[in-house]
Amino acid sequence: MIKKLYAVLLFIIGGIIGSLLFCALQMKLKDISFNEVVVTSVADFSILVLFVIIFGLIFRIFAPALINKQKKAASYIEHDLKDVSIDAILIDAIGVVIGLVVALIISMSYRSLLPPLWYSVITITLYFVFGFFGFVVASAKVKGHRKILDSRALRSHEKINSGTPKVIDTSVIIDGRILDIMRAGFIDGKIIIPTFVLDELRHIADSSDNIKRVRGRRGLDILNQIRSEFNVEVYNNTAKLRHLDDVTEVDVKLIKLARELNANLITTDFNLNKVATINDIKVLNINELANAIKPVVIPGEKLLVDIVKHGKDREQGIGYLDDGTMIVVEDGAGHISESAFVTVTSVIQTSAGKMIFARINP
């Protein structure tokens, strides 16, 4: 109901504007005042109705779009001004005022020397030039003052921020191993967590599915620990993320953001890893790192293994190394729930990791 009333109101406003334009046209054609405008003929009445309908429809159709654009523009300006201090705004305003005062003093010196038209044109130009010049000078002073104040902070973070920045995706935060890797000092550079990753993590933590909810909340706990211990930036630069609003997939947003920031991407997602590599983005995959640091086992090596269950074949037993690598032991079915010395016969690399085959020592 409210939408219908809003539409009728817009049509009425457009109709009023159309009728005013009709009156202005009559005043121009008949050289009369506004109070002397009278609709006496059928032709004039038809033209008036036509103006009302046309401008009513135009205002009804295009006014909402213009209002939405103005709202978006206002929100963008508001976001951009969030990072600007009140002091900087005041100094810039003072610079503009000083420029306008200088332009006023100069314009008074040649007021009697020029015709009115030329005087107005030159004065308006002078106000614009000196006002803009005052703004530029004031902004430069503010930036120079900020550089002096922030120089110590920049030097203190120079070592931390050295290296290529890293963008973290949701899967890495939920996985949790990134915290131990960072504590071990294997990751340098600034760690960047985009706001849309935080939003996805929050949605997972609020999921109705119990498993997803537990994983999401664990991810939030890991994230809080990372932020408290390391130099982590929650990336909310609207100038960079504004064009990503229309992108629905988080993986696509991560790839585009990493390309724009010239950053590496940290993930455990196999598909995201492949797509990012195709887009020439360096990927640091936690799973690949875990596989790379597993101890090397060669055929002929003897190991002590706890055999915990039966294998696929009747005579096989299954055991695991400390890092989780599975060992298939031939003739190990008779040693379930026992520790046995085995000899490695072969090692197979699969997409899920290494698989070791061994036999019981005689």
Stockholm file with secondary structure:
# STOCKHOLM 1.0

chainA/1-362         MIKKLYAVLLFIIGGIIGSLLFCALQMKLKDISFNEVVVTSVADFSILVLFVIIFGLIFRIFAPALINKQKKAASYIEHDLKDVSIDAILIDAIGVVIGLVVALIISMSYRSLLPPLWYSVITITLYFVFGFFGFVVASAKVKGHRKILDSRALRSHEKINSGTPKVIDTSVIIDGRILDIMRAGFIDGKIIIPTFVLDELRHIADSSDNIKRVRGRRGLDILNQIRSEFNVEVYNNTAKLRHLDDVTEVDVKLIKLARELNANLITTDFNLNKVATINDIKVLNINELANAIKPVVIPGEKLLVDIVKHGKDREQGIGYLDDGTMIVVEDGAGHISESAFVTVTSVIQTSAGKMIFARINP
#=GR chainA/1-362 SS CHHHHHHHHHHHHHHHHHHHHHHHHHHHHHTCCGGGCCCCSHHHHHHHHHHHHHHHHHHHHHHHHHHHHHHHHHHHHHHHHTTSCHHHHHHHHHHHHHHHHHHHHHHHHTTTTSCHHHHHHHHHHHHHHHHHHHHHHHHHHHHHHHHHHHHHHHHHTHHHHCSCCEEECHHHHHHCHHHHHHHTTCCCSCEEEEHHHHHHHHHHHTCSSHHHHHHHHHHHHHHHHHHHHSCEEEECCHHHHGGGTTCCCHHHHHHHHHHHHTCEEEECCHHHHHHHHHTTCCEEEHHHHHHHTSCCCCTTCEEEEEEEEECSSTTCEEEECTTCCEEEEETCGGGTTEEEEEEEEEEEEETTEEEEEEEECC
#=GC SS_cons         CHHHHHHHHHHHHHHHHHHHHHHHHHHHHHTCCGGGCCCCSHHHHHHHHHHHHHHHHHHHHHHHHHHHHHHHHHHHHHHHHTTSCHHHHHHHHHHHHHHHHHHHHHHHHTTTTSCHHHHHHHHHHHHHHHHHHHHHHHHHHHHHHHHHHHHHHHHHTHHHHCSCCEEECHHHHHHCHHHHHHHTTCCCSCEEEEHHHHHHHHHHHTCSSHHHHHHHHHHHHHHHHHHHHSCEEEECCHHHHGGGTTCCCHHHHHHHHHHHHTCEEEECCHHHHHHHHHTTCCEEEHHHHHHHTSCCCCTTCEEEEEEEEECSSTTCEEEECTTCCEEEEETCGGGTTEEEEEEEEEEEEETTEEEEEEEECC
//
